Amino acid sequence: MGELFRSEEMTLAQLFLQSEAAYCCVSELGELGKVQFRDLNPDVNVFQRKFVNEVRRCEEMDRKLRFVEKEVKKANISILDTGENPEVPFPRDMIDLEANFEKIEIELKEINTNQEALKRNFLELTELKFILRKTQQFFDEAQLHHHQQMADPDLLEESSSLLEPSEMGRGAPLRLGFVAGVINRERIPTFERMLWRVCRGNVFLRQAEIENPLEDPVTGDSVHKSVFIIFFQGDQLKNRVKKICEGFRASLYPCPETPQERKEMATGVNTRIEDLQMVLNQTEDHRQRVLQAAAKSLRVWFIKVRKMKAIYHTLNLCNIDVTQKCLIAEVWCPVGDLDSIQFALRRGTEHSGSTVPSILNRMQTNQTPPTYNKTNKFTYGFQNLVDAYGIGSYREINPAPYTIITFPFLFAVMFGDFGHGILMTLFAVWLVVRESRILSQKIDNELFNMMFSGRYIILLMGIFSTYTGLIYNDCFSKALNMFGSSWSVRPMFTDTWSEDLLKHTSVLQLNPNVTGVFNGPYPFGIDPIWSLATNKLTFLNSFKMKMSVILGIIHMTFGVALSLLNHIYFKKPLNIYLSFIPEMIFMTALFGYLVVLIIYKWCAYDVSTSMVAPSLLIHFINMFLFSYQDTSLPMLYKGQMGLQCFLVVCAIICVPWMLVLKPLILRRQYLRRKHLPAMEEVFDFGDTVVHQAIHTIEYCLGCISNTASYLRLWALSLAHAQLSEVLWTMVMHVGLNIRSLGGGIALVFVFSAFSTLTVAILLIMEGLSAFLHALRLHWVEFQNKFYMGTGFKFLPFSFETIREGKFDE
C-alpha cells in the first residue's frame, strides 16, 4: 500500500521507433498498458494523418463484425468466450481478415435476402390458402341460406341473398362482383366503417379471423390477421373498394368464382407451400451453420480488429521524421516502469524483424505530469470515491489510504446497528466469495455492477456498522444483555422505595448514589438498561452529539496535519510558517480546546457532582464573548478564565497571520528577483491578496461550519435508531403479540413484511443516505484541508478494456 500515499513519479519520454517496427512496438506497449501518448499533431485534421486509411479499413471490418454479431444475437446463438487474449495480427494479415469478413457478410446478406423473399412468398401462399378456405365457407353458408329462403317463400320478401342473383319480378338478374383479401386484425373495425361511409352502404363485407398468427417476413414478428370478402355491384364501387383496401394495406388475392376452381387452386397452393417449407428449412439450416461457425471466432475477431484500430490511431499521434524511416512519439510513463517499457520495446522490435533498436529517451519538462495512483481490487473502489471529487494534483498526498478506514467508520457511526451491519456484511461477503464467477458472467445490469465494484467498501461498512452497533448496544432496535446490567433495582427498596410509592408513581428514578444500585461501567458499549429508561433519548443524544464533535474535530485536525506533508514534500517553507502553523493553532486553540473540555467534564464530574456540572455550551459562548461576570456559573477548573482568554487571543492573532504576512513576503521576494536576467514570472499583488483573503475567510468560517456539519453523525444515527424502533413496534411487535391459534401463520406474513421493510428502508434507503453524508464529510470537511484535486488522470494506452469486451472508445 506504500504507493497509495502519493501518486507515482512520472516522466516525459521520447520514443524513436523505426517505421517497420513501430506497429509491433506500439502493440507491445498496449499489452503492457503503462504509457500515455501525447498528440504531436494537434493542428492536423484527423482525415489528413498518415494512417487514416488503415483506421478506416479497421472501422469497415468492425462494421462488418457488428453486422455478424447482430445476426448471431438475432438467431439466439451464444458467442463463445474462452477468455483468450489473441495476439495482434501483423499489418499484412489485414487483407486476409478483410477478405474473410467480406465473404461472411456477403453470404449472410444473400441468405437473408433469399430467406426474406421465400418468407414473403410463403406468407402470400399461406394467406391465399386461408382466403380460399374461408371464402368457400362464406359461399357454402350463402347457398344454405338461399335454399332455406326458397323452401319458405315468406322469407324471400324480407331477406334476399346478396351472394346469389335472384329474379326480382321485373328487370334482369343482378350480377355481383367481389374481392377477397387479408388485413391486420386490429384494422378491421376502422376498415368496415370506412367501407360503409365511402360506399354509402352499397357493399356487403364478410370477415373471419385467422386462428394462427402469421410471421412478418421483414421483422420476424407474429402478426394476427383476418380474411375478408367484399361484395359490390358495378365498376365504380369496385374501384372505391380497391382504393380503400390499398389505403389500409390489405393484401388482395384472386379468388375463383366456382367451387371447382377454388378447390383446384387450393390443392396447388398446398403443394407449393409444402415445397416452400422444405426450401425454407434448408435455408435456415445453412444460415445457422454459418452463424454458429462465426460465433466461435467472433470475440477473437473483435479483439484483433480493435487492437489494430487502436494501434493505428496511436500511430497517428506520432511525428514522422523527414526521411520517412522513423516515427517520433512522446509519452508519459511511471519512472518505476521504465525497465518494463524498455523490454516491451525490445520485444516489439524482435517481432517485427527489424535490426535497428527502438530508443527511449527521458525528457526534461516544466509541464505538469498526469496523476497515476496504483490500485488493486481492494483499493480501487476507495480511490474512485476520492477521484469522483477531483483528480489529485501531481504527487500530492492521496486521501485514499486514510479513506479506507475513516469512510466506513463515519458511515457506521450514522448507521450503527448490529443486526443491520451483519446483513450488510453477509451481502458483501457473498459478493467477495463469488467475485470470480460474477466477473466471468459479465452482467450488464448497471446498478448491480456499481454495487459489485464497491463490494469491499460495503464489506468494511458492514463490519464497522456491526462494531458501532455493539457500542450503541442496538440490534434491530433491541438491546443485547451480553454481560448483565450494571444497574440493580433491589437496593432501592432498602430505604428509598416502598409498595405505596410503586402503586402511585408511574416513573421512578434509580439513584446511583445508593450503594449497590450502580456497580460500575458496562464492560463494552452502552448498558442494556438504557433501552428501558424513559430518558433514553436524552442520554443517547448527549453521548452521540459530543462523540460527533470529537470525531469531527479529530478528523479535520488530521486533515490539517496532512497538509504539512505536502508543504514539506513540495519544499514550500513559506506555507509551513504562514499557513500550516496558524491553521493548526486556530483549530486547536478553539475546537481542540472544546474536545478537551468535553473529555475533562466526563472525567471530573461523577454521579455525586453531576447535578452541579456546568454547561459546556454556555462556557464556550462566554469564552468568545470574554464574559466571566456571572458568578452563578461555576468554573470548570482553576485558571480557566486566563487560559481561555489566551487561547482566543492566539486564534485572533492567527487571522492576520494567515491574511497579511504571506502576500507581503511574496511581494518582497518578487521584488528581490525582479532584476534577475532569468526572471520571467508575473506577480500580481492584488490577485495574491484577494486569493489569500478568500482562503483565510474560507478556513476560519469553515472551521465553525464544518464542526457543525459533523453533527450529522448524531442526527442520522438518531434517525436510524428511531426508524428501526418504529418498524419493530408497528410491525414485528404486533405479530409477536397475536395469541390466537393462527398467530404462528400470521407471524410468517408479519416477519416477511418486517424483513422487506428492513431491507428496503433501513438497509437501502438509510444506508444510501448515510453513504452520501459520509462522502460529503470526506469531500468537503476533510479533503479541503490539504487536497487540491486539480490534476488530470493518467490514461495509458492499454488493450485491457478491449480484452474485457468494453469496446467503446
URJO-V262531 format. One record per run of one state. SS is the DSSP state (H for helix, E for strand, C for the rest). FROM is the first residue (numbers start at 1). LEN is the number of residues. If there is no record, write none. Layout:
ss=SS from=FROM len=LEN
ss=SS from=FROM len=LEN
This chain:
ss=C from=1 len=1
ss=H from=2 len=3
ss=C from=5 len=1
ss=E from=6 len=1
ss=C from=7 len=3
ss=E from=10 len=9
ss=H from=19 len=14
ss=C from=33 len=2
ss=E from=35 len=3
ss=C from=38 len=8
ss=H from=46 len=3
ss=C from=49 len=3
ss=H from=52 len=23
ss=C from=75 len=16
ss=H from=91 len=61
ss=C from=152 len=2
ss=H from=154 len=5
ss=C from=159 len=18
ss=E from=177 len=8
ss=H from=185 len=14
ss=C from=199 len=5
ss=E from=204 len=6
ss=C from=210 len=4
ss=E from=214 len=2
ss=C from=216 len=6
ss=E from=222 len=2
ss=C from=224 len=1
ss=E from=225 len=8
ss=C from=233 len=2
ss=H from=235 len=13
ss=C from=248 len=3
ss=E from=251 len=3
ss=C from=254 len=5
ss=H from=259 len=57
ss=C from=316 len=3
ss=E from=319 len=2
ss=C from=321 len=5
ss=E from=326 len=9
ss=H from=335 len=18
ss=C from=353 len=6
ss=E from=359 len=5
ss=C from=364 len=7
ss=E from=371 len=1
ss=C from=372 len=8
ss=H from=380 len=10
ss=C from=390 len=7
ss=E from=397 len=1
ss=C from=398 len=2
ss=H from=400 len=16
ss=C from=416 len=2
ss=H from=418 len=16
ss=C from=434 len=1
ss=H from=435 len=7
ss=C from=442 len=4
ss=H from=446 len=8
ss=C from=454 len=1
ss=H from=455 len=18
ss=C from=473 len=2
ss=E from=475 len=1
ss=C from=476 len=2
ss=E from=478 len=1
ss=C from=479 len=8
ss=E from=487 len=1
ss=C from=488 len=4
ss=H from=492 len=4
ss=C from=496 len=3
ss=H from=499 len=6
ss=C from=505 len=13
ss=E from=518 len=1
ss=C from=519 len=9
ss=H from=528 len=4
ss=C from=532 len=4
ss=H from=536 len=34
ss=C from=570 len=3
ss=H from=573 len=32
ss=C from=605 len=5
ss=H from=610 len=3
ss=C from=613 len=3
ss=H from=616 len=10
ss=C from=626 len=14
ss=H from=640 len=20
ss=C from=660 len=1
ss=H from=661 len=13
ss=C from=674 len=11
ss=H from=685 len=25
ss=C from=710 len=2
ss=H from=712 len=25
ss=C from=737 len=6
ss=H from=743 len=43
ss=C from=786 len=7
ss=E from=793 len=1
ss=C from=794 len=6
ss=H from=800 len=4
ss=C from=804 len=6
